[in-house]
Amino acid sequence: MGLFEWKKKKVNEQKKEMQVGKYELGRTLGEGNFGKVKYAKNLDSGHSFAVKILEKTRIVDHRIIDQIKREIGTLKLLRHPNVVRLHEVIASKTKIYMVLEYVDGGELFERIALKGKLSEAAGRKMFQQLIDGVTYCHSKGVFHRDLKLENILVDQVGKIKVSDFGLSALPQHFRDDGLLHTTCGSPNYVAPEVIHNRGYDGATSDTWSCGVILYVILTGYLPFDDRNLAVLYQKIFKGNVNFPKGLKT
């Protein structure tokens, strides 16, 4: 193979890597343990999307096949203005591509970290959207179980989208007692009954996490926080929250 042919082959390979079906992949929007999320443009319509690229080998190695299937299956059930929409799933020999709605403002966590707390008026508007989205999920039998600022996306006009349903539960995951029993979620946002490990109601635990999110939106910091996990859980059990002066309770 001559130098010209070799270079042409490399260019063709790079083009192939940058296109999946009718989607042209662009910059990386985020990275996780099992892959990355890239900006993409539909070559037919010109519309923007976010493509979650999952490496099959990593999924198998970390034994999260069921988690990925659950996330895809859950997102197929949901159609709501405040929930990220899954448009399609494309699979290759080595990767799974989840074509998702593109939200141009990033994570709510980033917004609070960079700009600080929101006013009560702005916080109320955002929280109402969050509750609308979560209530809709519950009406469909979907319980998120990992609601936190990092899993709430915000567009440029302040519209929020609930995302990342990898830990979500459906009615078939309930035991005979009508409760969920898998301990999951992010420590700072998790409800006390989840930590107790005696069974919990998915809707109630999601509601607790929404309350934590509201607190952070209005104050700029977490209501329960400690580097020591045991101490953190004790704070959550006690439920003692300090409200800053001027914050209506």
MIGU-403686 format. One record per residue: x, y, z of N, C-alpha, C in turn; residue in one letter. Coordinates in steps of 0.05 Angstrom, whole numbers. Example, Ala and Ser with C-alpha at 12.3 -4.5 7.8 and 13.67 -1.06 7.14 Angstrom:
+--------+--------+--------+--------+--------+--------+--------+--------+--------+---+
|   n_c1 |   n_c2 |   n_c3 |  ca_c1 |  ca_c2 |  ca_c3 |   c_c1 |   c_c2 |   c_c3 | r |
+--------+--------+--------+--------+--------+--------+--------+--------+--------+---+
|    264 |   -114 |    156 |    246 |    -90 |    156 |    264 |    -66 |    156 | A |
|    257 |    -45 |    142 |    273 |    -21 |    143 |    258 |      1 |    157 | S |
+--------+--------+--------+--------+--------+--------+--------+--------+--------+---+
***
This chain:
+--------+--------+--------+--------+--------+--------+--------+--------+--------+---+
|   n_c1 |   n_c2 |   n_c3 |  ca_c1 |  ca_c2 |  ca_c3 |   c_c1 |   c_c2 |   c_c3 | r |
+--------+--------+--------+--------+--------+--------+--------+--------+--------+---+
|     17 |    -24 |      0 |      0 |      0 |      0 |     18 |     25 |      0 | M |
|     13 |     43 |    -20 |     28 |     67 |    -21 |     20 |     87 |      0 | G |
|     36 |    109 |      3 |     31 |    129 |     23 |      4 |    143 |     19 | L |
|     -2 |    148 |     -7 |    -28 |    162 |    -13 |    -51 |    144 |     -5 | F |
|    -50 |    118 |    -12 |    -71 |    100 |     -5 |    -75 |     97 |     25 | E |
|    -52 |     96 |     39 |    -52 |     93 |     68 |    -66 |    118 |     81 | W |
|    -59 |    141 |     72 |    -71 |    166 |     83 |   -101 |    167 |     77 | K |
|   -108 |    158 |     53 |   -137 |    158 |     45 |   -152 |    139 |     63 | K |
|   -140 |    116 |     69 |   -153 |     96 |     86 |   -157 |    107 |    114 | K |
|   -136 |    121 |    124 |   -138 |    133 |    151 |   -160 |    154 |    152 | K |
|   -162 |    171 |    132 |   -183 |    192 |    131 |   -211 |    179 |    130 | V |
|   -214 |    158 |    115 |   -240 |    144 |    113 |   -247 |    131 |    140 | N |
|   -227 |    120 |    154 |   -232 |    108 |    180 |   -240 |    129 |    201 | E |
|   -227 |    153 |    199 |   -234 |    175 |    218 |   -262 |    185 |    212 | Q |
|   -269 |    187 |    187 |   -296 |    196 |    180 |   -317 |    176 |    190 | K |
|   -310 |    150 |    188 |   -329 |    130 |    197 |   -333 |    132 |    227 | K |
|   -311 |    137 |    242 |   -313 |    140 |    271 |   -329 |    165 |    279 | E |
|   -330 |    185 |    261 |   -344 |    210 |    268 |   -373 |    210 |    259 | M |
|   -382 |    187 |    247 |   -410 |    186 |    237 |   -422 |    159 |    246 | Q |
|   -446 |    161 |    257 |   -461 |    137 |    265 |   -488 |    139 |    252 | V |
|   -493 |    122 |    233 |   -518 |    124 |    219 |   -521 |    151 |    206 | G |
|   -543 |    165 |    211 |   -547 |    191 |    200 |   -537 |    214 |    218 | K |
|   -522 |    207 |    238 |   -513 |    227 |    258 |   -483 |    232 |    255 | Y |
|   -475 |    257 |    253 |   -447 |    265 |    253 |   -439 |    273 |    281 | E |
|   -419 |    259 |    292 |   -410 |    263 |    319 |   -391 |    286 |    321 | L |
|   -393 |    302 |    343 |   -376 |    325 |    347 |   -362 |    324 |    374 | G |
|   -362 |    346 |    387 |   -347 |    349 |    412 |   -358 |    331 |    434 | R |
|   -341 |    325 |    453 |   -348 |    309 |    476 |   -362 |    327 |    497 | T |
|   -386 |    319 |    506 |   -402 |    334 |    525 |   -396 |    325 |    554 | L |
|   -389 |    300 |    556 |   -383 |    289 |    583 |   -372 |    260 |    581 | G |
|   -360 |    251 |    602 |   -348 |    224 |    603 |   -355 |    210 |    628 | E |
|   -359 |    184 |    627 |   -365 |    168 |    650 |   -347 |    143 |    651 | G |
|   -354 |    125 |    669 |   -338 |    100 |    672 |   -341 |     81 |    648 | N |
|   -364 |     83 |    634 |   -369 |     63 |    614 |   -371 |     75 |    585 | F |
|   -364 |    100 |    583 |   -364 |    112 |    556 |   -365 |    142 |    558 | G |
|   -375 |    155 |    537 |   -377 |    184 |    537 |   -402 |    193 |    522 | K |
|   -408 |    219 |    526 |   -431 |    231 |    512 |   -420 |    252 |    493 | V |
|   -428 |    250 |    467 |   -419 |    269 |    447 |   -442 |    285 |    435 | K |
|   -435 |    309 |    427 |   -454 |    325 |    412 |   -457 |    312 |    384 | Y |
|   -481 |    312 |    373 |   -485 |    301 |    346 |   -505 |    318 |    331 | A |
|   -502 |    317 |    304 |   -521 |    331 |    287 |   -533 |    310 |    267 | K |
|   -559 |    311 |    264 |   -573 |    294 |    245 |   -568 |    306 |    217 | N |
|   -555 |    290 |    200 |   -547 |    300 |    174 |   -571 |    305 |    155 | L |
|   -593 |    292 |    161 |   -617 |    297 |    145 |   -632 |    322 |    153 | D |
|   -636 |    326 |    179 |   -652 |    348 |    189 |   -636 |    372 |    199 | S |
|   -611 |    367 |    206 |   -594 |    388 |    217 |   -599 |    393 |    247 | G |
|   -617 |    377 |    260 |   -623 |    380 |    288 |   -600 |    369 |    305 | H |
|   -598 |    380 |    329 |   -577 |    372 |    348 |   -587 |    350 |    367 | S |
|   -568 |    332 |    374 |   -574 |    311 |    392 |   -550 |    306 |    410 | F |
|   -554 |    291 |    431 |   -532 |    281 |    448 |   -531 |    251 |    445 | A |
|   -508 |    240 |    439 |   -505 |    211 |    435 |   -488 |    200 |    457 | V |
|   -500 |    182 |    473 |   -487 |    168 |    494 |   -474 |    143 |    483 | K |
|   -447 |    142 |    483 |   -433 |    120 |    471 |   -422 |    101 |    493 | I |
|   -432 |     77 |    493 |   -425 |     57 |    513 |   -407 |     35 |    501 | L |
|   -385 |     29 |    514 |   -367 |      8 |    505 |   -378 |    -19 |    515 | E |
|   -384 |    -38 |    497 |   -395 |    -63 |    504 |   -377 |    -79 |    523 | K |
|   -351 |    -78 |    519 |   -333 |    -93 |    536 |   -334 |    -83 |    565 | T |
|   -336 |    -56 |    568 |   -337 |    -45 |    595 |   -363 |    -52 |    609 | R |
|   -385 |    -53 |    593 |   -411 |    -60 |    604 |   -410 |    -89 |    614 | I |
|   -398 |   -107 |    599 |   -396 |   -135 |    607 |   -377 |   -138 |    631 | V |
|   -354 |   -124 |    630 |   -334 |   -127 |    651 |   -346 |   -117 |    678 | D |
|   -362 |    -96 |    677 |   -373 |    -85 |    702 |   -400 |    -97 |    709 | H |
|   -409 |   -115 |    693 |   -435 |   -129 |    698 |   -458 |   -110 |    701 | R |
|   -460 |    -92 |    682 |   -483 |    -73 |    683 |   -501 |    -75 |    658 | I |
|   -501 |    -99 |    646 |   -518 |   -103 |    623 |   -547 |    -98 |    630 | I |
|   -556 |   -108 |    653 |   -584 |   -104 |    661 |   -590 |    -75 |    666 | D |
|   -570 |    -60 |    677 |   -574 |    -32 |    683 |   -578 |    -16 |    657 | Q |
|   -563 |    -22 |    636 |   -565 |     -9 |    611 |   -592 |    -16 |    597 | I |
|   -599 |    -41 |    598 |   -625 |    -49 |    587 |   -648 |    -35 |    602 | K |
|   -645 |    -32 |    628 |   -666 |    -19 |    644 |   -668 |     10 |    636 | R |
|   -645 |     24 |    633 |   -646 |     52 |    625 |   -659 |     56 |    598 | E |
|   -652 |     39 |    579 |   -663 |     42 |    552 |   -693 |     36 |    552 | I |
|   -701 |     14 |    566 |   -729 |      7 |    568 |   -746 |     28 |    582 | G |
|   -734 |     40 |    603 |   -748 |     61 |    617 |   -753 |     86 |    600 | T |
|   -732 |     94 |    587 |   -733 |    119 |    570 |   -753 |    116 |    547 | L |
|   -756 |     91 |    538 |   -776 |     86 |    516 |   -804 |     91 |    525 | K |
|   -809 |     88 |    552 |   -835 |     92 |    563 |   -843 |    121 |    567 | L |
|   -823 |    139 |    568 |   -827 |    166 |    577 |   -828 |    187 |    555 | L |
|   -848 |    203 |    555 |   -851 |    226 |    536 |   -862 |    250 |    552 | R |
|   -844 |    267 |    561 |   -853 |    290 |    577 |   -833 |    313 |    573 | H |
|   -843 |    338 |    573 |   -825 |    361 |    568 |   -803 |    364 |    588 | P |
|   -806 |    352 |    612 |   -785 |    355 |    632 |   -770 |    329 |    637 | N |
|   -770 |    311 |    618 |   -755 |    287 |    619 |   -739 |    284 |    593 | V |
|   -713 |    278 |    594 |   -697 |    275 |    570 |   -709 |    252 |    553 | V |
|   -711 |    257 |    527 |   -723 |    238 |    509 |   -702 |    221 |    495 | R |
|   -707 |    195 |    494 |   -691 |    177 |    478 |   -703 |    174 |    450 | L |
|   -688 |    181 |    429 |   -698 |    180 |    402 |   -694 |    153 |    389 | H |
|   -670 |    142 |    392 |   -665 |    116 |    381 |   -640 |    104 |    393 | E |
|   -637 |     78 |    388 |   -613 |     63 |    398 |   -600 |     50 |    374 | V |
|   -574 |     54 |    371 |   -559 |     41 |    349 |   -537 |     24 |    361 | I |
|   -533 |      1 |    350 |   -512 |    -17 |    361 |   -493 |    -26 |    339 | A |
|   -467 |    -27 |    347 |   -447 |    -38 |    329 |   -435 |    -62 |    343 | S |
|   -414 |    -73 |    332 |   -401 |    -97 |    344 |   -389 |    -90 |    371 | K |
|   -380 |    -65 |    375 |   -365 |    -58 |    399 |   -379 |    -37 |    416 | T |
|   -399 |    -23 |    405 |   -411 |     -1 |    420 |   -441 |      0 |    418 | K |
|   -453 |     13 |    438 |   -482 |     20 |    438 |   -484 |     50 |    437 | I |
|   -500 |     60 |    419 |   -504 |     89 |    416 |   -533 |     96 |    424 | Y |
|   -536 |    111 |    445 |   -563 |    121 |    453 |   -566 |    150 |    443 | M |
|   -584 |    154 |    425 |   -588 |    181 |    413 |   -609 |    195 |    430 | V |
|   -600 |    215 |    445 |   -617 |    229 |    464 |   -622 |    258 |    456 | L |
|   -643 |    269 |    468 |   -648 |    297 |    465 |   -624 |    314 |    475 | E |
|   -617 |    334 |    460 |   -594 |    351 |    467 |   -604 |    375 |    484 | Y |
|   -593 |    378 |    508 |   -600 |    400 |    525 |   -576 |    418 |    527 | V |
|   -579 |    443 |    517 |   -555 |    460 |    512 |   -544 |    475 |    536 | D |
|   -557 |    472 |    560 |   -547 |    487 |    583 |   -531 |    472 |    603 | G |
|   -528 |    445 |    599 |   -512 |    429 |    617 |   -527 |    421 |    643 | G |
|   -511 |    412 |    662 |   -523 |    402 |    687 |   -531 |    425 |    706 | E |
|   -551 |    420 |    722 |   -559 |    440 |    742 |   -537 |    443 |    762 | L |
|   -522 |    421 |    768 |   -499 |    423 |    786 |   -479 |    444 |    777 | F |
|   -473 |    443 |    751 |   -453 |    462 |    741 |   -463 |    491 |    743 | E |
|   -489 |    495 |    738 |   -501 |    522 |    740 |   -499 |    533 |    769 | R |
|   -506 |    516 |    788 |   -504 |    525 |    816 |   -476 |    529 |    825 | I |
|   -458 |    511 |    816 |   -429 |    513 |    824 |   -417 |    539 |    813 | A |
|   -424 |    546 |    789 |   -413 |    570 |    776 |   -426 |    596 |    784 | L |
|   -453 |    596 |    786 |   -468 |    620 |    790 |   -479 |    623 |    818 | K |
|   -478 |    601 |    834 |   -489 |    603 |    861 |   -519 |    598 |    862 | G |
|   -531 |    602 |    885 |   -559 |    596 |    889 |   -577 |    613 |    872 | K |
|   -602 |    604 |    868 |   -621 |    619 |    853 |   -639 |    635 |    871 | L |
|   -653 |    655 |    860 |   -673 |    669 |    876 |   -696 |    651 |    881 | S |
|   -713 |    658 |    901 |   -736 |    640 |    907 |   -755 |    639 |    883 | E |
|   -758 |    660 |    868 |   -776 |    660 |    845 |   -765 |    641 |    823 | A |
|   -739 |    643 |    818 |   -727 |    626 |    797 |   -726 |    597 |    807 | A |
|   -720 |    593 |    833 |   -719 |    567 |    844 |   -746 |    553 |    844 | G |
|   -768 |    568 |    850 |   -795 |    558 |    850 |   -802 |    548 |    822 | R |
|   -796 |    564 |    802 |   -802 |    557 |    774 |   -788 |    531 |    766 | K |
|   -763 |    529 |    773 |   -747 |    505 |    766 |   -757 |    481 |    781 | M |
|   -764 |    484 |    807 |   -773 |    462 |    823 |   -800 |    452 |    813 | F |
|   -817 |    470 |    805 |   -843 |    462 |    794 |   -840 |    443 |    770 | Q |
|   -821 |    450 |    753 |   -815 |    433 |    729 |   -804 |    406 |    738 | Q |
|   -787 |    406 |    758 |   -776 |    381 |    768 |   -799 |    363 |    779 | L |
|   -816 |    374 |    794 |   -839 |    359 |    806 |   -857 |    349 |    784 | I |
|   -862 |    366 |    763 |   -879 |    357 |    741 |   -867 |    332 |    727 | D |
|   -840 |    333 |    722 |   -827 |    311 |    709 |   -827 |    286 |    726 | G |
|   -821 |    289 |    752 |   -819 |    266 |    770 |   -847 |    254 |    774 | V |
|   -867 |    271 |    777 |   -895 |    261 |    780 |   -904 |    245 |    756 | T |
|   -897 |    255 |    732 |   -903 |    240 |    708 |   -890 |    213 |    708 | Y |
|   -864 |    212 |    715 |   -850 |    186 |    716 |   -864 |    167 |    735 | C |
|   -872 |    177 |    758 |   -886 |    160 |    778 |   -913 |    150 |    767 | H |
|   -926 |    167 |    751 |   -952 |    158 |    739 |   -948 |    136 |    719 | S |
|   -924 |    134 |    708 |   -918 |    113 |    690 |   -905 |     88 |    703 | K |
|   -904 |     89 |    730 |   -892 |     68 |    745 |   -861 |     68 |    745 | G |
|   -850 |     91 |    739 |   -820 |     93 |    739 |   -811 |    109 |    763 | V |
|   -792 |     98 |    778 |   -781 |    111 |    802 |   -751 |    115 |    797 | F |
|   -742 |    140 |    797 |   -715 |    146 |    788 |   -693 |    135 |    806 | H |
|   -695 |    140 |    832 |   -677 |    130 |    852 |   -648 |    142 |    852 | R |
|   -643 |    161 |    835 |   -617 |    175 |    836 |   -620 |    204 |    828 | D |
|   -641 |    217 |    838 |   -645 |    245 |    832 |   -624 |    262 |    847 | L |
|   -610 |    278 |    832 |   -590 |    296 |    843 |   -584 |    318 |    822 | K |
|   -569 |    339 |    830 |   -565 |    361 |    812 |   -551 |    353 |    786 | L |
|   -533 |    333 |    788 |   -518 |    323 |    765 |   -536 |    310 |    745 | E |
|   -559 |    300 |    753 |   -577 |    286 |    736 |   -601 |    303 |    727 | N |
|   -599 |    329 |    732 |   -619 |    348 |    722 |   -605 |    366 |    702 | I |
|   -615 |    366 |    677 |   -603 |    383 |    657 |   -620 |    408 |    653 | L |
|   -607 |    430 |    646 |   -622 |    455 |    642 |   -614 |    468 |    615 | V |
|   -634 |    476 |    600 |   -627 |    489 |    574 |   -623 |    519 |    578 | D |
|   -617 |    532 |    557 |   -610 |    561 |    558 |   -632 |    579 |    568 | Q |
|   -657 |    570 |    566 |   -679 |    587 |    575 |   -690 |    578 |    602 | V |
|   -676 |    559 |    616 |   -683 |    551 |    643 |   -703 |    528 |    644 | G |
|   -707 |    514 |    622 |   -725 |    490 |    623 |   -708 |    466 |    632 | K |
|   -719 |    451 |    651 |   -703 |    428 |    662 |   -712 |    402 |    649 | I |
|   -693 |    383 |    649 |   -698 |    356 |    639 |   -686 |    336 |    658 | K |
|   -702 |    318 |    668 |   -692 |    296 |    685 |   -678 |    276 |    668 | V |
|   -654 |    267 |    675 |   -638 |    248 |    659 |   -627 |    225 |    676 | S |
|   -612 |    207 |    663 |   -598 |    185 |    675 |   -616 |    167 |    692 | D |
|   -629 |    149 |    678 |   -648 |    130 |    691 |   -636 |    102 |    695 | F |
|   -610 |    101 |    697 |   -596 |     75 |    700 |   -603 |     60 |    725 | G |
|   -611 |     74 |    747 |   -618 |     62 |    772 |   -648 |     61 |    777 | L |
|   -663 |     68 |    757 |   -692 |     70 |    760 |   -705 |     42 |    765 | S |
|   -728 |     43 |    778 |   -743 |     18 |    784 |   -771 |     19 |    771 | A |
|   -780 |     -4 |    763 |   -807 |     -7 |    752 |   -824 |    -25 |    770 | L |
|   -850 |    -27 |    766 |   -867 |    -43 |    784 |   -857 |    -71 |    788 | P |
|   -845 |    -84 |    768 |   -835 |   -111 |    771 |   -812 |   -114 |    790 | Q |
|   -800 |    -91 |    798 |   -777 |    -93 |    816 |   -786 |    -92 |    846 | H |
|   -812 |    -87 |    850 |   -822 |    -87 |    877 |   -825 |   -116 |    888 | F |
|   -819 |   -120 |    913 |   -823 |   -146 |    926 |   -852 |   -150 |    934 | R |
|   -857 |   -173 |    946 |   -885 |   -179 |    954 |   -896 |   -160 |    974 | D |
|   -878 |   -146 |    989 |   -888 |   -127 |   1009 |   -895 |   -100 |    997 | D |
|   -892 |    -98 |    970 |   -899 |    -73 |    957 |   -878 |    -52 |    959 | G |
|   -854 |    -60 |    967 |   -832 |    -40 |    971 |   -807 |    -48 |    955 | L |
|   -790 |    -28 |    950 |   -764 |    -33 |    938 |   -744 |    -38 |    960 | L |
|   -723 |    -54 |    953 |   -704 |    -61 |    974 |   -675 |    -57 |    965 | H |
|   -670 |    -49 |    941 |   -642 |    -44 |    932 |   -633 |    -17 |    942 | T |
|   -612 |    -17 |    957 |   -600 |      9 |    966 |   -584 |     21 |    944 | T |
|   -593 |     44 |    934 |   -579 |     58 |    913 |   -585 |     88 |    914 | C |
|   -570 |    103 |    898 |   -572 |    132 |    899 |   -547 |    144 |    909 | G |
|   -546 |    171 |    908 |   -522 |    185 |    917 |   -526 |    193 |    946 | S |
|   -506 |    187 |    963 |   -508 |    190 |    993 |   -521 |    216 |   1003 | P |
|   -513 |    238 |    992 |   -523 |    264 |   1001 |   -553 |    268 |    996 | N |
|   -564 |    254 |    976 |   -591 |    258 |    967 |   -610 |    235 |    976 | Y |
|   -599 |    214 |    988 |   -615 |    190 |    993 |   -633 |    194 |   1017 | V |
|   -657 |    182 |   1016 |   -676 |    184 |   1038 |   -668 |    165 |   1061 | A |
|   -675 |    172 |   1086 |   -667 |    155 |   1109 |   -678 |    127 |   1108 | P |
|   -702 |    123 |   1097 |   -713 |     96 |   1095 |   -697 |     78 |   1076 | E |
|   -684 |     90 |   1057 |   -667 |     74 |   1038 |   -642 |     64 |   1053 | V |
|   -631 |     81 |   1070 |   -607 |     74 |   1085 |   -614 |     52 |   1106 | I |
|   -638 |     53 |   1117 |   -646 |     33 |   1137 |   -647 |      5 |   1126 | H |
|   -650 |      2 |   1100 |   -649 |    -24 |   1087 |   -671 |    -42 |   1096 | N |
|   -695 |    -31 |   1101 |   -718 |    -47 |   1109 |   -741 |    -46 |   1088 | R |
|   -734 |    -35 |   1065 |   -754 |    -31 |   1045 |   -764 |     -2 |   1044 | G |
|   -770 |      8 |   1021 |   -778 |     36 |   1018 |   -796 |     39 |    994 | Y |
|   -812 |     61 |    995 |   -830 |     68 |    973 |   -814 |     85 |    953 | D |
|   -815 |     77 |    928 |   -799 |     92 |    908 |   -807 |    121 |    904 | G |
|   -834 |    126 |    905 |   -843 |    153 |    901 |   -835 |    171 |    924 | A |
|   -837 |    160 |    949 |   -830 |    176 |    973 |   -800 |    182 |    973 | T |
|   -784 |    163 |    966 |   -755 |    168 |    967 |   -746 |    188 |    945 | S |
|   -760 |    187 |    922 |   -754 |    207 |    901 |   -762 |    235 |    911 | D |
|   -784 |    236 |    925 |   -794 |    262 |    935 |   -774 |    274 |    955 | T |
|   -762 |    257 |    972 |   -741 |    266 |    991 |   -718 |    278 |    975 | W |
|   -709 |    264 |    954 |   -687 |    274 |    938 |   -693 |    301 |    924 | S |
|   -719 |    304 |    916 |   -727 |    330 |    905 |   -725 |    352 |    925 | C |
|   -732 |    346 |    950 |   -729 |    365 |    972 |   -700 |    374 |    976 | G |
|   -682 |    355 |    974 |   -653 |    362 |    977 |   -645 |    380 |    954 | V |
|   -654 |    373 |    930 |   -648 |    390 |    906 |   -658 |    418 |    910 | I |
|   -683 |    421 |    920 |   -694 |    448 |    924 |   -677 |    463 |    944 | L |
|   -668 |    450 |    966 |   -652 |    463 |    986 |   -626 |    474 |    973 | Y |
|   -613 |    458 |    957 |   -588 |    466 |    944 |   -593 |    489 |    925 | V |
|   -615 |    488 |    910 |   -622 |    509 |    891 |   -624 |    536 |    905 | I |
|   -636 |    536 |    929 |   -641 |    561 |    944 |   -619 |    570 |    962 | L |
|   -601 |    552 |    969 |   -579 |    559 |    988 |   -551 |    558 |    975 | T |
|   -548 |    540 |    955 |   -522 |    537 |    943 |   -505 |    515 |    956 | G |
|   -516 |    501 |    976 |   -501 |    480 |    989 |   -520 |    458 |    998 | Y |
|   -509 |    435 |   1005 |   -525 |    411 |   1013 |   -535 |    413 |   1041 | L |
|   -559 |    403 |   1047 |   -570 |    404 |   1074 |   -556 |    384 |   1092 | P |
|   -547 |    361 |   1081 |   -533 |    340 |   1095 |   -506 |    335 |   1081 | F |
|   -484 |    338 |   1096 |   -458 |    334 |   1083 |   -437 |    327 |   1103 | D |
|   -421 |    308 |   1097 |   -398 |    301 |   1113 |   -381 |    281 |   1097 | D |
|   -354 |    283 |   1100 |   -336 |    265 |   1086 |   -339 |    236 |   1097 | R |
|   -345 |    234 |   1122 |   -349 |    208 |   1135 |   -378 |    198 |   1129 | N |
|   -380 |    176 |   1115 |   -406 |    166 |   1107 |   -424 |    160 |   1130 | L |
|   -413 |    148 |   1151 |   -429 |    141 |   1175 |   -440 |    166 |   1188 | A |
|   -424 |    187 |   1190 |   -433 |    213 |   1202 |   -454 |    225 |   1184 | V |
|   -450 |    224 |   1158 |   -470 |    235 |   1139 |   -497 |    221 |   1143 | L |
|   -496 |    195 |   1145 |   -522 |    180 |   1148 |   -535 |    187 |   1175 | Y |
|   -520 |    192 |   1196 |   -531 |    199 |   1221 |   -545 |    226 |   1219 | Q |
|   -533 |    245 |   1204 |   -546 |    271 |   1199 |   -572 |    268 |   1184 | K |
|   -572 |    250 |   1164 |   -597 |    245 |   1149 |   -619 |    233 |   1167 | I |
|   -610 |    213 |   1184 |   -630 |    201 |   1202 |   -643 |    221 |   1221 | F |
|   -626 |    239 |   1232 |   -636 |    260 |   1250 |   -653 |    280 |   1236 | K |
|   -646 |    286 |   1211 |   -663 |    305 |   1195 |   -662 |    334 |   1204 | G |
|   -641 |    341 |   1218 |   -638 |    369 |   1228 |   -626 |    386 |   1205 | N |
|   -642 |    405 |   1195 |   -633 |    422 |   1173 |   -632 |    450 |   1182 | V |
|   -610 |    464 |   1176 |   -608 |    492 |   1182 |   -617 |    509 |   1158 | N |
|   -636 |    526 |   1163 |   -646 |    543 |   1142 |   -634 |    571 |   1145 | F |
|   -621 |    582 |   1124 |   -609 |    608 |   1126 |   -630 |    630 |   1132 | P |
|   -621 |    651 |   1145 |   -639 |    673 |   1150 |   -648 |    685 |   1124 | K |
|   -674 |    692 |   1123 |   -685 |    703 |   1099 |   -698 |    683 |   1080 | G |
|   -692 |    657 |   1085 |   -704 |    636 |   1069 |   -731 |    628 |   1082 | L |
|   -752 |    631 |   1068 |   -779 |    625 |   1078 |   -782 |    595 |   1082 | K |
|   -792 |    586 |   1105 |   -796 |    558 |   1111 |   -825 |    552 |   1118 | T |
+--------+--------+--------+--------+--------+--------+--------+--------+--------+---+
***
